[in-house]
Amino acid sequence: MKMVVLDGYTLNPGDLSWDSLKEIGELEVYDRTAAAEIVDRACAAEILLTNKVPLSQATLNQLPALQFIAVTATGYDMVDVAAAGQRGIAVSNVPEYGTDSVAQFVFALILARCHQVEAHDRAVKSGQWQTSPDWCFWNTPQILLSGKKIGIVGFGRIGRRVGELAHAFGMDVLAFDPAAQTPPDFSNFRYTSIGELFSQADVVTLHCLMNDQNKGFVDRSLIGLMKKSAFLINASRGGLVNEQDLAEALKSGRIAGAAVDVVSAEPVRPENPLLKADNCLITPHIAWATARQNLMNTTVTNINAFMAGRPVNVVNSGFLR
């Protein structure tokens, strides 16, 4: 089968190998693909791999050979899955590759807010320690997590793993999830309402998929419930947050800080209000980066399963073959 990778650089900038896909069939890899280039590059593809390149109904209708779309990510909102199903095109994602990677990065953001390690490194190298009259100093409050409360919005695989790490740090864990499952077996955990979570947590972290119902739900009203000393963490989807409301809350000191790995439009636009917000740490959507090999391995598994007639991780189960 002919396979085309539309945006391979994101997954593999050169440190991984495409050999496992080359063993399956004919492979063509493009580092990046603009919207105007999709049809020309993918017109003969039977299997199409995309990470963020959008595949609309209009585009899919111009790809007559296409049988399978392998999304090299967990989120698949860039694909019109209903239109694909109508065409008999299966769409698979990679649902579990980044659990540990994202959870670890969330705590990197939390700890960055707690200790400002790099700021103190810069202070030392600028001579502040050499000239200090005392044997140590700190320029920002140093925050102990033990005894604090973390509020986790979305308690699926990643949210649960974040909860486990928070418990290991000695934090109380609050969680909100409309489809609450069996609670974890560690102590100091409870499910709660979204309002109680935002009002009681010292750290609020988002781990839910974005849809039409929750887009921008973290707005002025919810942020207004938070403690002035609290932090907001977002390594899920940028569109979950009303960025203007968050920027204003940070500017006014309504909350102590935020750390986001995602924004509403990526790459970040120059006009994004968070770029000029006080006490806001922004990273370029890298929480998943340490799990890229896992992602590639599962993508290969998805393709092999489809070719064997037993597709797995299918997100449009009503497709017809």
PASEBA-1860 file (N, C-alpha, C; in nm, 3 decimals):
! residues 321
1> MKMVVLDG> 0.083/-0.120/0.000/0.000/0.000/0.000/0.087/0.125/0.000 ~ 0.036/0.230/-0.062/0.109/0.357/-0.066/0.071/0.439/0.057 ~ 0.173/0.478/0.133/0.153/0.558/0.253/0.218/0.695/0.234 ~ 0.150/0.799/0.282/0.203/0.935/0.275/0.195/0.996/0.414 ~ 0.306/1.050/0.460/0.313/1.123/0.587/0.312/1.271/0.553 ~ 0.212/1.344/0.602/0.196/1.484/0.563/0.282/1.581/0.643 ~ 0.303/1.552/0.771/0.382/1.644/0.855/0.475/1.565/0.945 ~ 0.570/1.499/0.882/0.658/1.407/0.954/0.757/1.473/1.045
9> YTLNPGDL> 0.791/1.599/1.021/0.895/1.664/1.102/0.854/1.674/1.248 ~ 0.726/1.698/1.273/0.679/1.711/1.411/0.709/1.585/1.490 ~ 0.680/1.471/1.432/0.704/1.343/1.500/0.850/1.303/1.495 ~ 0.913/1.327/1.382/1.051/1.281/1.363/1.134/1.388/1.295 ~ 1.196/1.477/1.373/1.282/1.579/1.313/1.419/1.526/1.270 ~ 1.439/1.395/1.284/1.564/1.336/1.239/1.627/1.241/1.337 ~ 1.574/1.236/1.460/1.635/1.150/1.561/1.569/1.012/1.569 ~ 1.459/0.993/1.498/1.394/0.863/1.493/1.406/0.805/1.351
17> SWDSLKEI> 1.347/0.690/1.327/1.358/0.625/1.197/1.219/0.589/1.144 ~ 1.203/0.603/1.012/1.079/0.563/0.945/1.088/0.419/0.892 ~ 1.195/0.347/0.924/1.218/0.215/0.865/1.104/0.117/0.892 ~ 1.043/0.124/1.009/0.935/0.030/1.041/0.815/0.050/0.949 ~ 0.793/0.173/0.902/0.687/0.198/0.805/0.729/0.156/0.665 ~ 0.855/0.175/0.632/0.904/0.136/0.500/0.893/-0.014/0.479 ~ 0.897/-0.090/0.588/0.884/-0.236/0.578/0.742/-0.277/0.543 ~ 0.646/-0.189/0.567/0.505/-0.222/0.543/0.467/-0.202/0.397
25> GELEVYDR> 0.518/-0.094/0.338/0.481/-0.063/0.200/0.554/0.059/0.149 ~ 0.507/0.111/0.037/0.567/0.230/-0.023/0.540/0.351/0.066 ~ 0.646/0.427/0.097/0.633/0.538/0.191/0.688/0.666/0.133 ~ 0.611/0.772/0.148/0.655/0.905/0.108/0.635/0.998/0.228 ~ 0.742/1.066/0.270/0.738/1.148/0.390/0.762/1.294/0.355 ~ 0.671/1.380/0.398/0.688/1.524/0.385/0.703/1.583/0.524 ~ 0.801/1.669/0.541/0.821/1.732/0.671/0.701/1.817/0.709 ~ 0.651/1.895/0.615/0.538/1.984/0.638/0.453/1.989/0.511
33> TAAAEIVD> 0.324/2.008/0.527/0.234/2.017/0.412/0.135/2.130/0.435 ~ 0.135/2.227/0.344/0.037/2.335/0.350/-0.097/2.285/0.298 ~ -0.203/2.354/0.336/-0.337/2.311/0.297/-0.350/2.297/0.146 ~ -0.287/2.389/0.070/-0.298/2.386/-0.075/-0.221/2.270/-0.138 ~ -0.135/2.205/-0.060/-0.052/2.096/-0.113/-0.108/1.957/-0.083 ~ -0.210/1.948/0.002/-0.255/1.817/0.052/-0.301/1.727/-0.062 ~ -0.390/1.774/-0.146/-0.449/1.689/-0.249/-0.344/1.640/-0.347 ~ -0.255/1.728/-0.387/-0.151/1.689/-0.482/-0.061/1.581/-0.423
41> RACAAEIL> -0.025/1.595/-0.298/0.067/1.500/-0.236/-0.001/1.369/-0.197 ~ -0.131/1.376/-0.166/-0.198/1.258/-0.112/-0.296/1.193/-0.209 ~ -0.301/1.241/-0.334/-0.405/1.194/-0.426/-0.397/1.044/-0.453 ~ -0.278/0.985/-0.445/-0.264/0.841/-0.470/-0.248/0.760/-0.342 ~ -0.254/0.827/-0.228/-0.230/0.758/-0.101/-0.347/0.668/-0.064 ~ -0.313/0.548/-0.020/-0.415/0.458/0.037/-0.418/0.471/0.190 ~ -0.304/0.506/0.246/-0.292/0.530/0.390/-0.228/0.667/0.408 ~ -0.290/0.749/0.491/-0.244/0.886/0.510/-0.215/0.907/0.658
49> LTNKVPLS> -0.099/0.962/0.688/-0.060/0.992/0.826/-0.058/1.143/0.846 ~ -0.125/1.188/0.951/-0.125/1.331/0.982/-0.116/1.350/1.132 ~ -0.047/1.457/1.170/-0.043/1.496/1.310/-0.132/1.617/1.333 ~ -0.111/1.722/1.254/-0.193/1.841/1.268/-0.247/1.893/1.134 ~ -0.206/1.834/1.022/-0.257/1.879/0.892/-0.405/1.846/0.884 ~ -0.491/1.946/0.860/-0.637/1.922/0.861/-0.684/1.846/0.738 ~ -0.778/1.755/0.761/-0.838/1.678/0.652/-0.989/1.699/0.658 ~ -1.037/1.795/0.581/-1.178/1.830/0.579/-1.254/1.738/0.485
57> QATLNQLP> -1.385/1.750/0.486/-1.468/1.672/0.394/-1.433/1.704/0.250 ~ -1.413/1.833/0.220/-1.380/1.872/0.083/-1.249/1.810/0.038 ~ -1.152/1.805/0.130/-1.023/1.744/0.096/-1.038/1.594/0.077 ~ -1.108/1.528/0.169/-1.125/1.382/0.160/-1.195/1.341/0.032 ~ -1.287/1.423/-0.015/-1.360/1.391/-0.138/-1.270/1.394/-0.262 ~ -1.151/1.451/-0.248/-1.057/1.457/-0.360/-0.946/1.352/-0.349 ~ -0.963/1.258/-0.257/-0.861/1.153/-0.236/-0.925/1.017/-0.262 ~ -0.939/0.978/-0.387/-1.017/0.857/-0.423/-0.956/0.727/-0.375
65> ALQFIAVT> -0.825/0.722/-0.356/-0.761/0.596/-0.318/-0.758/0.573/-0.167 ~ -0.790/0.676/-0.091/-0.768/0.672/0.053/-0.859/0.569/0.123 ~ -0.798/0.485/0.206/-0.870/0.384/0.282/-0.855/0.400/0.433 ~ -0.745/0.461/0.474/-0.714/0.464/0.618/-0.637/0.591/0.652 ~ -0.677/0.656/0.762/-0.607/0.773/0.812/-0.549/0.738/0.949 ~ -0.419/0.749/0.962/-0.353/0.725/1.090/-0.315/0.861/1.150 ~ -0.386/0.899/1.254/-0.355/1.023/1.324/-0.241/0.994/1.421 ~ -0.130/1.064/1.405/-0.014/1.040/1.491/-0.022/1.128/1.615
73> ATGYDMVD> -0.133/1.114/1.686/-0.160/1.191/1.807/-0.281/1.129/1.874 ~ -0.315/1.180/1.992/-0.437/1.137/2.059/-0.557/1.215/2.007 ~ -0.545/1.347/2.002/-0.653/1.430/1.950/-0.667/1.413/1.800 ~ -0.791/1.406/1.752/-0.815/1.383/1.608/-0.912/1.485/1.552 ~ -0.918/1.603/1.615/-1.013/1.705/1.571/-0.975/1.767/1.438 ~ -0.855/1.739/1.389/-0.815/1.793/1.258/-0.873/1.711/1.142 ~ -0.936/1.599/1.172/-0.995/1.513/1.070/-1.147/1.516/1.082 ~ -1.215/1.532/0.972/-1.361/1.521/0.970/-1.393/1.371/0.971
81> VAAAGQRG> -1.405/1.316/1.092/-1.418/1.171/1.105/-1.553/1.122/1.051 ~ -1.656/1.205/1.061/-1.786/1.164/1.008/-1.780/1.153/0.856 ~ -1.717/1.251/0.791/-1.703/1.247/0.645/-1.618/1.128/0.603 ~ -1.514/1.099/0.681/-1.430/0.983/0.650/-1.512/0.855/0.659 ~ -1.595/0.844/0.763/-1.678/0.725/0.778/-1.775/0.707/0.663 ~ -1.832/0.817/0.615/-1.923/0.810/0.501/-1.854/0.760/0.376 ~ -1.725/0.788/0.367/-1.647/0.742/0.252/-1.590/0.602/0.274 ~ -1.615/0.542/0.391/-1.559/0.410/0.420/-1.414/0.415/0.459
89> IAVSNVPE> -1.368/0.531/0.506/-1.228/0.549/0.547/-1.219/0.537/0.698 ~ -1.141/0.443/0.747/-1.120/0.427/0.890/-1.020/0.532/0.939 ~ -1.042/0.580/1.060/-0.951/0.676/1.122/-0.909/0.620/1.258 ~ -0.780/0.607/1.279/-0.729/0.560/1.408/-0.640/0.667/1.470 ~ -0.639/0.670/1.603/-0.550/0.760/1.675/-0.458/0.678/1.764 ~ -0.380/0.748/1.847/-0.290/0.681/1.942/-0.330/0.728/2.080 ~ -0.416/0.654/2.150/-0.478/0.707/2.271/-0.391/0.709/2.396 ~ -0.289/0.628/2.404/-0.221/0.613/2.534/-0.072/0.643/2.532
97> YGTDSVAQ> -0.018/0.690/2.423/0.128/0.697/2.413/0.191/0.794/2.509 ~ 0.121/0.903/2.549/0.187/1.012/2.619/0.151/1.026/2.765 ~ 0.091/0.925/2.825/0.045/0.940/2.963/0.158/0.983/3.056 ~ 0.265/0.908/3.061/0.376/0.941/3.151/0.448/1.068/3.107 ~ 0.461/1.085/2.976/0.531/1.202/2.924/0.460/1.331/2.965 ~ 0.329/1.337/2.944/0.255/1.459/2.976/0.248/1.480/3.126 ~ 0.225/1.374/3.201/0.218/1.388/3.346/0.350/1.441/3.402 ~ 0.461/1.389/3.353/0.591/1.438/3.397/0.608/1.585/3.365
105> FVFALILA> 0.565/1.624/3.244/0.582/1.764/3.204/0.494/1.857/3.286 ~ 0.375/1.811/3.320/0.287/1.891/3.406/0.359/1.925/3.537 ~ 0.428/1.827/3.592/0.500/1.855/3.716/0.624/1.939/3.693 ~ 0.680/1.933/3.574/0.788/2.027/3.542/0.736/2.170/3.547 ~ 0.615/2.191/3.493/0.554/2.324/3.497/0.520/2.366/3.639 ~ 0.462/2.273/3.715/0.426/2.305/3.854/0.550/2.341/3.935 ~ 0.655/2.261/3.920/0.777/2.286/3.997/0.847/2.413/3.951 ~ 0.835/2.443/3.821/0.891/2.569/3.772/0.822/2.688/3.840
113> RCHQVEAH> 0.690/2.678/3.859/0.617/2.785/3.926/0.654/2.791/4.074 ~ 0.679/2.674/4.135/0.708/2.670/4.278/0.846/2.725/4.313 ~ 0.945/2.701/4.225/1.084/2.730/4.263/1.157/2.830/4.172 ~ 1.105/2.853/4.050/1.172/2.948/3.960/1.322/2.917/3.950 ~ 1.352/2.791/3.922/1.491/2.743/3.924/1.578/2.820/3.825 ~ 1.532/2.838/3.704/1.616/2.905/3.603/1.638/3.052/3.636 ~ 1.538/3.116/3.697/1.557/3.255/3.738/1.665/3.266/3.844 ~ 1.670/3.171/3.934/1.775/3.174/4.037/1.911/3.137/3.979
121> DRAVKSGQ> 1.913/3.050/3.881/2.039/3.021/3.811/2.093/3.148/3.747 ~ 2.005/3.224/3.680/2.049/3.349/3.618/2.096/3.449/3.724 ~ 2.028/3.451/3.838/2.068/3.543/3.944/2.208/3.511/3.995 ~ 2.236/3.382/4.014/2.369/3.341/4.060/2.475/3.379/3.958 ~ 2.449/3.351/3.831/2.549/3.377/3.727/2.566/3.526/3.700 ~ 2.470/3.609/3.743/2.485/3.753/3.727/2.561/3.815/3.845 ~ 2.597/3.731/3.944/2.678/3.779/4.054/2.604/3.805/4.184 ~ 2.475/3.779/4.188/2.398/3.811/4.308/2.438/3.728/4.429
129> WQTSPDWC> 2.478/3.603/4.407/2.519/3.520/4.521/2.657/3.562/4.570 ~ 2.744/3.596/4.477/2.879/3.637/4.514/2.877/3.761/4.604 ~ 2.782/3.849/4.580/2.776/3.974/4.656/2.676/3.970/4.770 ~ 2.614/3.855/4.792/2.513/3.844/4.897/2.579/3.844/5.035 ~ 2.522/3.917/5.129/2.577/3.916/5.266/2.542/3.788/5.342 ~ 2.452/3.706/5.284/2.410/3.583/5.349/2.451/3.462/5.266 ~ 2.446/3.346/5.328/2.493/3.225/5.259/2.392/3.171/5.159 ~ 2.270/3.223/5.161/2.173/3.184/5.059/2.074/3.298/5.040
137> FWNTPQIL> 2.000/3.293/4.931/1.896/3.392/4.907/1.794/3.333/4.810 ~ 1.677/3.392/4.807/1.577/3.358/4.705/1.503/3.485/4.668 ~ 1.478/3.495/4.537/1.413/3.615/4.484/1.263/3.598/4.464 ~ 1.213/3.475/4.476/1.070/3.448/4.461/1.027/3.357/4.576 ~ 0.900/3.357/4.610/0.853/3.265/4.714/0.883/3.120/4.675 ~ 0.927/3.042/4.771/0.953/2.900/4.750/0.836/2.821/4.809 ~ 0.771/2.741/4.726/0.643/2.681/4.762/0.658/2.531/4.782 ~ 0.614/2.482/4.898/0.615/2.339/4.928/0.481/2.279/4.884
145> LSGKKIGI> 0.485/2.173/4.803/0.363/2.112/4.753/0.294/2.025/4.858 ~ 0.369/1.963/4.945/0.311/1.875/5.046/0.208/1.953/5.128 ~ 0.089/1.897/5.137/-0.018/1.963/5.212/-0.106/2.054/5.129 ~ -0.062/2.084/5.005/-0.143/2.165/4.915/-0.245/2.077/4.842 ~ -0.342/2.143/4.779/-0.445/2.072/4.703/-0.424/2.093/4.553 ~ -0.432/1.985/4.478/-0.430/1.994/4.332/-0.569/1.960/4.281 ~ -0.619/2.040/4.187/-0.748/2.015/4.126/-0.728/1.970/3.982 ~ -0.774/1.850/3.948/-0.751/1.791/3.816/-0.884/1.787/3.741
153> VGFGRIGR> -0.892/1.862/3.633/-1.014/1.867/3.552/-0.999/1.766/3.438 ~ -1.071/1.656/3.447/-1.055/1.545/3.353/-0.970/1.438/3.416 ~ -1.033/1.329/3.460/-0.958/1.227/3.534/-0.953/1.097/3.455 ~ -0.904/1.110/3.331/-0.877/0.993/3.248/-0.738/0.941/3.276 ~ -0.675/0.883/3.173/-0.544/0.823/3.193/-0.440/0.925/3.241 ~ -0.432/1.039/3.172/-0.330/1.138/3.208/-0.365/1.204/3.341 ~ -0.491/1.243/3.357/-0.530/1.306/3.483/-0.505/1.216/3.602 ~ -0.533/1.087/3.585/-0.510/0.992/3.695/-0.361/0.980/3.727
161> RVGELAHA> -0.278/0.979/3.621/-0.134/0.970/3.645/-0.082/1.096/3.715 ~ -0.133/1.212/3.676/-0.097/1.336/3.745/-0.138/1.327/3.892 ~ -0.255/1.270/3.918/-0.301/1.253/4.055/-0.208/1.164/4.136 ~ -0.159/1.059/4.073/-0.066/0.969/4.142/0.063/1.042/4.179 ~ 0.115/1.122/4.086/0.236/1.197/4.115/0.211/1.301/4.223 ~ 0.095/1.367/4.216/0.061/1.466/4.318/0.053/1.401/4.456 ~ -0.007/1.284/4.461/-0.015/1.211/4.588/0.125/1.180/4.641 ~ 0.215/1.142/4.551/0.353/1.112/4.593/0.421/1.237/4.650
169> FGMDVLAF> 0.381/1.355/4.604/0.435/1.480/4.658/0.365/1.521/4.788 ~ 0.267/1.444/4.832/0.198/1.475/4.955/0.081/1.569/4.939 ~ 0.031/1.583/4.817/-0.081/1.674/4.791/-0.215/1.602/4.808 ~ -0.315/1.678/4.848/-0.453/1.630/4.842/-0.500/1.644/4.697 ~ -0.576/1.546/4.649/-0.616/1.544/4.508/-0.767/1.558/4.496 ~ -0.809/1.666/4.427/-0.949/1.686/4.391/-0.962/1.663/4.241 ~ -1.070/1.601/4.199/-1.088/1.573/4.057/-1.232/1.602/4.015 ~ -1.245/1.655/3.894/-1.377/1.671/3.833/-1.378/1.598/3.700
177> DPAAQTPP> -1.478/1.512/3.681/-1.492/1.441/3.554/-1.637/1.401/3.540 ~ -1.707/1.446/3.434/-1.848/1.410/3.417/-1.870/1.260/3.408 ~ -1.768/1.186/3.363/-1.778/1.040/3.354/-1.686/0.977/3.458 ~ -1.706/1.016/3.583/-1.618/0.969/3.690/-1.615/0.817/3.698 ~ -1.493/0.764/3.704/-1.473/0.620/3.713/-1.434/0.584/3.856 ~ -1.397/0.460/3.876/-1.357/0.414/4.008/-1.245/0.503/4.061 ~ -1.257/0.554/4.182/-1.151/0.642/4.235/-1.021/0.564/4.256 ~ -0.909/0.632/4.255/-0.781/0.565/4.279/-0.773/0.514/4.423
185> DFSNFRYT> -0.678/0.426/4.448/-0.672/0.365/4.580/-0.586/0.442/4.678 ~ -0.531/0.559/4.636/-0.452/0.635/4.733/-0.543/0.726/4.816 ~ -0.495/0.763/4.931/-0.574/0.845/5.023/-0.576/0.990/4.978 ~ -0.655/1.071/5.048/-0.664/1.215/5.021/-0.709/1.246/4.879 ~ -0.804/1.166/4.829/-0.862/1.189/4.697/-1.013/1.198/4.709 ~ -1.073/1.288/4.630/-1.218/1.287/4.618/-1.260/1.358/4.490 ~ -1.369/1.309/4.433/-1.434/1.379/4.322/-1.512/1.496/4.378 ~ -1.520/1.603/4.301/-1.589/1.722/4.347/-1.650/1.795/4.229
193> SIGELFSQ> -1.724/1.901/4.257/-1.782/1.982/4.151/-1.675/2.072/4.091 ~ -1.702/2.123/3.971/-1.604/2.210/3.906/-1.584/2.338/3.986 ~ -1.691/2.392/4.044/-1.679/2.514/4.121/-1.598/2.494/4.247 ~ -1.623/2.383/4.318/-1.547/2.355/4.439/-1.401/2.331/4.407 ~ -1.376/2.263/4.297/-1.237/2.237/4.257/-1.161/2.367/4.236 ~ -1.218/2.458/4.158/-1.149/2.584/4.129/-1.133/2.669/4.255 ~ -1.227/2.662/4.345/-1.219/2.747/4.463/-1.125/2.693/4.571 ~ -1.104/2.562/4.574/-1.025/2.503/4.682/-0.882/2.468/4.643
201> ADVVTLHC> -0.856/2.446/4.515/-0.725/2.395/4.473/-0.618/2.504/4.477 ~ -0.498/2.463/4.514/-0.382/2.551/4.505/-0.320/2.545/4.366 ~ -0.340/2.433/4.299/-0.299/2.416/4.160/-0.416/2.355/4.085 ~ -0.458/2.417/3.975/-0.560/2.361/3.887/-0.494/2.319/3.758 ~ -0.513/2.194/3.716/-0.452/2.146/3.592/-0.558/2.081/3.504 ~ -0.553/2.112/3.376/-0.657/2.068/3.281/-0.613/1.944/3.205 ~ -0.700/1.844/3.200/-0.669/1.719/3.129/-0.794/1.662/3.062 ~ -0.865/1.748/2.990/-0.987/1.704/2.922/-0.977/1.737/2.773
209> LMNDQNKG> -1.047/1.659/2.694/-1.056/1.688/2.552/-1.139/1.815/2.532 ~ -1.118/1.883/2.421/-1.195/2.002/2.392/-1.306/1.969/2.294 ~ -1.425/2.023/2.320/-1.537/2.007/2.229/-1.617/2.136/2.226 ~ -1.726/2.137/2.154/-1.806/2.259/2.141/-1.864/2.304/2.274 ~ -1.885/2.210/2.366/-1.948/2.242/2.493/-1.850/2.306/2.593 ~ -1.723/2.269/2.587/-1.631/2.320/2.689/-1.528/2.419/2.635 ~ -1.540/2.460/2.511/-1.445/2.556/2.456/-1.450/2.686/2.535 ~ -1.336/2.729/2.586/-1.327/2.853/2.661/-1.395/2.850/2.797
217> FVDRSLIG> -1.418/2.730/2.853/-1.494/2.722/2.978/-1.417/2.779/3.097 ~ -1.283/2.779/3.088/-1.204/2.842/3.195/-1.202/2.991/3.165 ~ -1.299/3.059/3.221/-1.318/3.200/3.190/-1.313/3.284/3.317 ~ -1.352/3.409/3.304/-1.345/3.504/3.416/-1.418/3.451/3.540 ~ -1.533/3.388/3.520/-1.612/3.343/3.635/-1.543/3.229/3.710 ~ -1.488/3.131/3.636/-1.420/3.021/3.704/-1.287/3.067/3.764 ~ -1.212/3.145/3.689/-1.085/3.196/3.741/-1.110/3.280/3.866 ~ -1.224/3.350/3.866/-1.257/3.433/3.981/-1.280/3.355/4.108
225> LMKKSAFL> -1.306/3.225/4.098/-1.324/3.142/4.215/-1.191/3.099/4.277 ~ -1.082/3.111/4.203/-0.954/3.057/4.247/-0.892/3.140/4.359 ~ -0.810/3.075/4.439/-0.733/3.144/4.541/-0.635/3.241/4.473 ~ -0.606/3.352/4.540/-0.510/3.446/4.484/-0.371/3.384/4.474 ~ -0.345/3.283/4.555/-0.214/3.218/4.557/-0.205/3.100/4.460 ~ -0.314/3.072/4.385/-0.321/2.950/4.305/-0.256/2.967/4.168 ~ -0.220/2.853/4.109/-0.165/2.846/3.974/-0.262/2.770/3.884 ~ -0.265/2.807/3.756/-0.339/2.732/3.655/-0.239/2.668/3.559
233> INASRGGL> -0.255/2.539/3.534/-0.168/2.465/3.444/-0.253/2.411/3.328 ~ -0.206/2.428/3.205/-0.278/2.371/3.091/-0.181/2.304/2.995 ~ -0.184/2.172/2.993/-0.107/2.094/2.895/-0.203/2.006/2.816 ~ -0.326/2.053/2.798/-0.429/1.977/2.728/-0.459/2.039/2.593 ~ -0.550/2.137/2.589/-0.584/2.210/2.467/-0.599/2.357/2.502 ~ -0.535/2.442/2.422/-0.536/2.584/2.451/-0.674/2.644/2.448 ~ -0.761/2.592/2.363/-0.895/2.647/2.348/-0.985/2.626/2.468 ~ -0.942/2.547/2.565/-1.021/2.529/2.686/-1.025/2.656/2.770
241> VNEQDLAE> -0.928/2.744/2.747/-0.911/2.862/2.830/-0.946/2.988/2.752 ~ -1.021/3.077/2.813/-1.041/3.211/2.758/-0.913/3.289/2.789 ~ -0.827/3.302/2.691/-0.694/3.357/2.715/-0.695/3.503/2.757 ~ -0.790/3.579/2.705/-0.799/3.719/2.745/-0.838/3.729/2.893 ~ -0.932/3.647/2.937/-0.971/3.647/3.078/-0.856/3.605/3.167 ~ -0.780/3.504/3.123/-0.665/3.460/3.202/-0.559/3.568/3.209 ~ -0.531/3.633/3.097/-0.430/3.740/3.095/-0.470/3.854/3.189 ~ -0.597/3.889/3.190/-0.644/3.996/3.278/-0.633/3.955/3.425
249> ALKSGRIA> -0.664/3.828/3.455/-0.652/3.780/3.592/-0.507/3.783/3.640 ~ -0.415/3.750/3.550/-0.274/3.754/3.585/-0.225/3.898/3.604 ~ -0.268/3.984/3.517/-0.228/4.125/3.525/-0.276/4.190/3.654 ~ -0.398/4.155/3.695/-0.456/4.215/3.815/-0.410/4.147/3.944 ~ -0.339/4.035/3.931/-0.297/3.960/4.049/-0.409/3.876/4.108 ~ -0.514/3.852/4.028/-0.625/3.771/4.077/-0.581/3.631/4.111 ~ -0.488/3.574/4.033/-0.423/3.448/4.067/-0.272/3.469/4.059 ~ -0.198/3.377/4.121/-0.053/3.396/4.134/0.022/3.370/4.005
257> GAAVDVVS> -0.027/3.280/3.921/0.048/3.250/3.800/-0.018/3.142/3.717 ~ 0.037/3.122/3.599/-0.011/3.018/3.508/0.108/2.961/3.433 ~ 0.092/2.839/3.385/0.191/2.776/3.299/0.115/2.697/3.195 ~ 0.139/2.727/3.068/0.065/2.662/2.961/0.161/2.605/2.857 ~ 0.131/2.486/2.812/0.209/2.423/2.705/0.131/2.429/2.574 ~ 0.009/2.483/2.581/-0.079/2.489/2.465/-0.149/2.625/2.463 ~ -0.179/2.673/2.343/-0.254/2.798/2.328/-0.363/2.776/2.223 ~ -0.450/2.874/2.208/-0.568/2.856/2.124/-0.534/2.841/1.976
265> AEPVRPEN> -0.429/2.907/1.929/-0.385/2.894/1.790/-0.235/2.869/1.792 ~ -0.192/2.760/1.730/-0.052/2.721/1.733/0.006/2.710/1.592 ~ 0.130/2.759/1.571/0.216/2.829/1.666/0.148/2.953/1.723 ~ 0.194/2.997/1.840/0.132/3.110/1.907/0.136/3.233/1.817 ~ 0.026/3.309/1.817/0.017/3.430/1.736/0.074/3.549/1.813 ~ 0.132/3.647/1.743/0.190/3.763/1.812/0.090/3.837/1.900 ~ -0.037/3.831/1.864/-0.138/3.905/1.940/-0.194/3.827/2.059 ~ -0.147/3.705/2.083/-0.198/3.628/2.195/-0.172/3.703/2.326
273> PLLKADNC> -0.277/3.730/2.405/-0.259/3.813/2.525/-0.170/3.750/2.630 ~ -0.153/3.618/2.627/-0.070/3.553/2.728/0.078/3.586/2.710 ~ 0.118/3.626/2.589/0.258/3.658/2.566/0.305/3.777/2.650 ~ 0.211/3.864/2.684/0.247/3.982/2.764/0.189/3.975/2.904 ~ 0.136/3.862/2.942/0.075/3.848/3.074/0.182/3.829/3.181 ~ 0.155/3.882/3.298/0.247/3.865/3.411/0.242/3.722/3.463 ~ 0.358/3.674/3.507/0.366/3.544/3.574/0.302/3.431/3.493 ~ 0.327/3.431/3.363/0.274/3.327/3.276/0.389/3.259/3.202
281> LITPHIAW> 0.408/3.133/3.230/0.511/3.052/3.164/0.448/2.983/3.044 ~ 0.510/2.997/2.926/0.457/2.937/2.803/0.564/2.850/2.739 ~ 0.529/2.726/2.711/0.620/2.636/2.638/0.550/2.592/2.509 ~ 0.630/2.554/2.407/0.574/2.532/2.272/0.518/2.392/2.245 ~ 0.418/2.352/2.322/0.348/2.224/2.302/0.446/2.106/2.297 ~ 0.524/2.091/2.404/0.629/1.990/2.406/0.607/1.881/2.510 ~ 0.492/1.882/2.579/0.470/1.783/2.684/0.477/1.640/2.631 ~ 0.444/1.622/2.504/0.438/1.489/2.444/0.573/1.443/2.388
289> ATARQNLM> 0.673/1.531/2.385/0.794/1.507/2.305/0.872/1.384/2.348 ~ 0.873/1.353/2.476/0.950/1.237/2.521/0.883/1.105/2.487 ~ 0.762/1.112/2.431/0.688/0.988/2.399/0.678/0.964/2.250 ~ 0.760/1.032/2.169/0.744/1.021/2.023/0.770/0.880/1.971 ~ 0.865/0.808/2.029/0.891/0.672/1.983/0.772/0.581/2.014 ~ 0.712/0.599/2.132/0.591/0.523/2.164/0.481/0.552/2.062 ~ 0.468/0.679/2.025/0.366/0.719/1.929/0.390/0.653/1.794 ~ 0.515/0.653/1.749/0.545/0.591/1.621/0.520/0.441/1.624
297> NTTVTNIN> 0.557/0.377/1.734/0.536/0.232/1.746/0.388/0.196/1.738 ~ 0.304/0.274/1.807/0.161/0.245/1.806/0.099/0.276/1.670 ~ 0.149/0.379/1.603/0.101/0.410/1.469/0.128/0.294/1.374 ~ 0.246/0.236/1.384/0.279/0.118/1.302/0.185/0.003/1.335 ~ 0.157/-0.016/1.465/0.063/-0.120/1.506/-0.075/-0.095/1.447 ~ -0.120/0.032/1.449/-0.251/0.065/1.392/-0.258/0.032/1.244 ~ -0.152/0.066/1.171/-0.150/0.041/1.027/-0.148/-0.108/0.997 ~ -0.064/-0.183/1.069/-0.058/-0.328/1.049/-0.193/-0.392/1.079
305> AFMAGRPV> -0.259/-0.347/1.184/-0.389/-0.404/1.220/-0.493/-0.375/1.113 ~ -0.490/-0.254/1.057/-0.584/-0.222/0.951/-0.559/-0.310/0.829 ~ -0.434/-0.326/0.792/-0.402/-0.406/0.674/-0.437/-0.553/0.694 ~ -0.440/-0.596/0.819/-0.478/-0.735/0.849/-0.629/-0.752/0.859 ~ -0.702/-0.642/0.842/-0.848/-0.649/0.849/-0.905/-0.644/0.989 ~ -0.821/-0.609/1.088/-0.866/-0.601/1.226/-0.823/-0.467/1.285 ~ -0.878/-0.356/1.237/-0.832/-0.224/1.281/-0.853/-0.201/1.430 ~ -0.759/-0.130/1.489/-0.765/-0.098/1.632/-0.758/0.053/1.650
313> NVVNSGFL> -0.797/0.098/1.767/-0.795/0.242/1.801/-0.872/0.325/1.699 ~ -0.979/0.268/1.647/-1.060/0.338/1.548/-1.154/0.436/1.619 ~ -1.155/0.561/1.571/-1.236/0.665/1.635/-1.366/0.692/1.560 ~ -1.382/0.635/1.442/-1.509/0.644/1.368/-1.558/0.502/1.341 ~ -1.610/0.440/1.446/-1.641/0.297/1.440/-1.750/0.262/1.339 ~ -1.822/0.363/1.287/-1.926/0.335/1.190/-1.879/0.331/1.047 ~ -1.745/0.337/1.026/-1.696/0.339/0.889/-1.730/0.209/0.817 ~ -1.742/0.215/0.686/-1.772/0.097/0.605/-1.652/0.067/0.517
321> R> -1.616/-0.058/0.509/-1.503/-0.096/0.423/-1.552/-0.172/0.303
END
